[in-house]
Amino acid sequence: MDPLSKPPRWDELYDLAATQDGYFTTKQAKVLGYSSQLLNHHVKARRLLRSRRGIYRLVHFPPGDRDELIIEWLWSEREGVFSHETALALHELSDLMPTHIHLSLPALSKRRRRPREHVTLHYADVPITDRSWIANVPATTPRRTLIDCAMAGLQPEFLRQAAEQALRRGLVARGDIVEVDRALRSFEGLRS
């Protein structure tokens, strides 16, 4: 073993992975003393599963409801925040079933990331005040989610339903979603 390398710290890897539904990245493991070769050894010994290039899961963690989201968030190097239709679903604000995962990345990430097949990437700097956590995944706040959906032209029936739900549940105030009201009025003008 290289005298400068750190010995692997399984307990710390486990603790980290536990906060991410059993998942971790190669980069995270490296900080805790796990080389690529050691990770491959644990895959062969069936202690780890390779979920995607650079992303692993501890075998004894059962699959969860948000595994796909955790994997995409880790793929974004934990920079992304789930937004638009995905955030609507996470906040349970609509009956809409997203066909893609919507992930907002910092504006500067545009040069480093390629869109993934089942992921719609948005590039915007989402301030901390517009972020929330739902279980262990980051999502835009209800207010930001509604505004993003309005600006993206979400179908009016789903946008209206989501806004009404958010208002009824006290997640937003009417004054917080002026852009949503404006978008809905523009749709009403088209129907006349």
LOGU-806438 format. One record per residue (C-alpha): residue in three letters; residue number from 1; x, y, z. Coordinates in nm, 3 decimals. Layout:
REC_r_k_x_y_z
REC_Ala_NUM_X_Y_Z
...
END
This chain:
REC_r_k_x_y_z
REC_Met_1_0.000_0.000_0.000
REC_Asp_2_0.121_0.351_-0.083
REC_Pro_3_0.244_0.508_0.244
REC_Leu_4_0.068_0.834_0.152
REC_Ser_5_-0.270_0.674_0.089
REC_Lys_6_-0.527_0.654_0.363
REC_Pro_7_-0.655_0.319_0.486
REC_Pro_8_-1.013_0.250_0.378
REC_Arg_9_-1.270_0.362_0.634
REC_Trp_10_-1.577_0.141_0.590
REC_Asp_11_-1.773_0.297_0.878
REC_Glu_12_-1.737_0.644_0.728
REC_Leu_13_-1.829_0.517_0.381
REC_Tyr_14_-2.134_0.348_0.529
REC_Asp_15_-2.237_0.665_0.716
REC_Leu_16_-2.200_0.874_0.402
REC_Ala_17_-2.390_0.624_0.188
REC_Ala_18_-2.668_0.603_0.448
REC_Thr_19_-2.744_0.972_0.390
REC_Gln_20_-2.777_0.900_0.017
REC_Asp_21_-3.000_0.589_0.027
REC_Gly_22_-2.697_0.361_0.020
REC_Tyr_23_-2.528_0.529_-0.277
REC_Phe_24_-2.192_0.701_-0.310
REC_Thr_25_-1.958_0.814_-0.583
REC_Thr_26_-1.608_0.704_-0.671
REC_Lys_27_-1.485_1.052_-0.570
REC_Gln_28_-1.651_1.026_-0.229
REC_Ala_29_-1.505_0.679_-0.175
REC_Lys_30_-1.157_0.793_-0.276
REC_Val_31_-1.157_1.054_0.001
REC_Leu_32_-1.229_0.770_0.244
REC_Gly_33_-0.940_0.555_0.120
REC_Tyr_34_-1.110_0.347_-0.151
REC_Ser_35_-0.925_0.313_-0.480
REC_Ser_36_-1.099_0.205_-0.799
REC_Gln_37_-0.935_-0.135_-0.761
REC_Leu_38_-1.067_-0.174_-0.407
REC_Leu_39_-1.417_-0.073_-0.519
REC_Asn_40_-1.396_-0.336_-0.797
REC_His_41_-1.287_-0.592_-0.538
REC_His_42_-1.598_-0.513_-0.328
REC_Val_43_-1.818_-0.536_-0.638
REC_Lys_44_-1.678_-0.883_-0.714
REC_Ala_45_-1.726_-0.981_-0.348
REC_Arg_46_-2.090_-0.861_-0.379
REC_Arg_47_-2.064_-0.598_-0.106
REC_Leu_48_-2.122_-0.320_-0.358
REC_Leu_49_-2.327_-0.280_-0.674
REC_Arg_50_-2.216_-0.056_-0.956
REC_Ser_51_-2.526_0.146_-1.041
REC_Arg_52_-2.367_0.357_-1.309
REC_Arg_53_-2.016_0.458_-1.400
REC_Gly_54_-1.871_0.623_-1.091
REC_Ile_55_-2.175_0.550_-0.871
REC_Tyr_56_-2.208_0.255_-0.633
REC_Arg_57_-2.462_0.125_-0.382
REC_Leu_58_-2.406_-0.076_-0.069
REC_Val_59_-2.567_-0.414_-0.132
REC_His_60_-2.750_-0.438_0.199
REC_Phe_61_-2.942_-0.114_0.136
REC_Pro_62_-3.276_-0.209_-0.017
REC_Pro_63_-3.387_-0.015_-0.321
REC_Gly_64_-3.587_0.295_-0.231
REC_Asp_65_-3.855_0.510_-0.390
REC_Arg_66_-3.610_0.774_-0.503
REC_Asp_67_-3.313_0.567_-0.622
REC_Glu_68_-3.321_0.711_-0.973
REC_Leu_69_-3.321_1.064_-0.833
REC_Ile_70_-3.033_0.991_-0.596
REC_Ile_71_-2.830_0.848_-0.885
REC_Glu_72_-2.894_1.155_-1.103
REC_Trp_73_-2.812_1.390_-0.816
REC_Leu_74_-2.483_1.208_-0.755
REC_Trp_75_-2.417_1.212_-1.130
REC_Ser_76_-2.447_1.592_-1.110
REC_Glu_77_-2.178_1.581_-0.841
REC_Arg_78_-2.446_1.697_-0.595
REC_Glu_79_-2.469_2.032_-0.773
REC_Gly_80_-2.814_1.974_-0.919
REC_Val_81_-3.152_2.046_-0.768
REC_Phe_82_-3.469_1.874_-0.888
REC_Ser_83_-3.700_2.125_-1.047
REC_His_84_-3.996_2.183_-1.273
REC_Glu_85_-4.224_1.880_-1.312
REC_Thr_86_-4.005_1.658_-1.093
REC_Ala_87_-4.026_1.908_-0.806
REC_Leu_88_-4.405_1.928_-0.855
REC_Ala_89_-4.421_1.552_-0.805
REC_Leu_90_-4.185_1.560_-0.505
REC_His_91_-4.396_1.831_-0.339
REC_Glu_92_-4.711_1.636_-0.435
REC_Leu_93_-4.863_1.942_-0.600
REC_Ser_94_-5.008_1.788_-0.912
REC_Asp_95_-5.143_1.473_-1.069
REC_Leu_96_-4.891_1.519_-1.349
REC_Met_97_-4.663_1.219_-1.395
REC_Pro_98_-4.333_1.350_-1.532
REC_Thr_99_-4.193_1.156_-1.825
REC_His_100_-3.842_1.292_-1.761
REC_Ile_101_-3.645_1.385_-1.455
REC_His_102_-3.599_1.762_-1.445
REC_Leu_103_-3.271_1.868_-1.291
REC_Ser_104_-3.144_2.225_-1.267
REC_Leu_105_-2.768_2.267_-1.273
REC_Pro_106_-2.567_2.582_-1.211
REC_Ala_107_-2.538_2.796_-1.526
REC_Leu_108_-2.164_2.728_-1.555
REC_Ser_109_-2.224_2.351_-1.564
REC_Lys_110_-2.355_2.376_-1.919
REC_Arg_111_-2.008_2.319_-2.063
REC_Arg_112_-1.935_2.013_-1.846
REC_Arg_113_-2.253_1.808_-1.874
REC_Arg_114_-2.420_1.630_-2.160
REC_Pro_115_-2.795_1.576_-2.142
REC_Arg_116_-2.890_1.226_-2.038
REC_Glu_117_-3.156_1.028_-2.220
REC_His_118_-3.428_1.042_-1.952
REC_Val_119_-3.323_1.369_-1.791
REC_Thr_120_-3.416_1.721_-1.893
REC_Leu_121_-3.141_1.955_-1.782
REC_His_122_-3.209_2.318_-1.699
REC_Tyr_123_-2.927_2.563_-1.640
REC_Ala_124_-2.995_2.824_-1.376
REC_Asp_125_-2.834_2.936_-1.057
REC_Val_126_-3.085_2.832_-0.791
REC_Pro_127_-3.012_3.027_-0.471
REC_Ile_128_-3.022_2.847_-0.138
REC_Thr_129_-3.345_3.034_-0.053
REC_Asp_130_-3.513_2.859_-0.349
REC_Arg_131_-3.402_2.510_-0.240
REC_Ser_132_-3.559_2.259_-0.006
REC_Trp_133_-3.499_1.897_0.086
REC_Ile_134_-3.759_1.628_0.040
REC_Ala_135_-3.636_1.327_0.231
REC_Asn_136_-3.278_1.312_0.105
REC_Val_137_-3.304_1.481_-0.235
REC_Pro_138_-3.280_1.853_-0.308
REC_Ala_139_-3.571_2.018_-0.485
REC_Thr_140_-3.673_2.369_-0.567
REC_Thr_141_-3.914_2.523_-0.316
REC_Pro_142_-4.284_2.515_-0.402
REC_Arg_143_-4.271_2.884_-0.497
REC_Arg_144_-3.971_2.840_-0.727
REC_Thr_145_-4.119_2.521_-0.871
REC_Leu_146_-4.444_2.694_-0.965
REC_Ile_147_-4.258_2.986_-1.122
REC_Asp_148_-4.026_2.754_-1.318
REC_Cys_149_-4.324_2.554_-1.444
REC_Ala_150_-4.511_2.872_-1.545
REC_Met_151_-4.208_3.005_-1.733
REC_Ala_152_-4.160_2.668_-1.906
REC_Gly_153_-4.522_2.666_-2.029
REC_Leu_154_-4.659_2.376_-1.824
REC_Gln_155_-5.010_2.280_-1.935
REC_Pro_156_-5.256_2.520_-1.766
REC_Glu_157_-5.465_2.250_-1.599
REC_Phe_158_-5.161_2.113_-1.418
REC_Leu_159_-5.023_2.456_-1.337
REC_Arg_160_-5.358_2.569_-1.196
REC_Gln_161_-5.394_2.250_-0.992
REC_Ala_162_-5.043_2.286_-0.852
REC_Ala_163_-5.091_2.653_-0.762
REC_Glu_164_-5.424_2.582_-0.592
REC_Gln_165_-5.271_2.292_-0.396
REC_Ala_166_-4.975_2.504_-0.285
REC_Leu_167_-5.204_2.789_-0.177
REC_Arg_168_-5.446_2.557_0.004
REC_Arg_169_-5.163_2.386_0.191
REC_Gly_170_-5.004_2.720_0.286
REC_Leu_171_-4.684_2.647_0.094
REC_Val_172_-4.705_2.980_-0.093
REC_Ala_173_-4.895_3.307_-0.065
REC_Arg_174_-5.084_3.455_-0.361
REC_Gly_175_-4.827_3.737_-0.387
REC_Asp_176_-4.547_3.481_-0.419
REC_Ile_177_-4.674_3.346_-0.748
REC_Val_178_-4.763_3.651_-0.958
REC_Glu_179_-4.582_3.495_-1.257
REC_Val_180_-4.803_3.188_-1.227
REC_Asp_181_-5.121_3.398_-1.227
REC_Arg_182_-4.990_3.588_-1.531
REC_Ala_183_-4.916_3.263_-1.716
REC_Leu_184_-5.261_3.124_-1.637
REC_Arg_185_-5.430_3.447_-1.756
REC_Ser_186_-5.240_3.425_-2.086
REC_Phe_187_-5.376_3.073_-2.138
REC_Glu_188_-5.730_3.195_-2.065
REC_Gly_189_-5.684_3.465_-2.330
REC_Leu_190_-5.596_3.197_-2.584
REC_Arg_191_-5.922_3.009_-2.515
REC_Ser_192_-6.149_3.309_-2.577
END
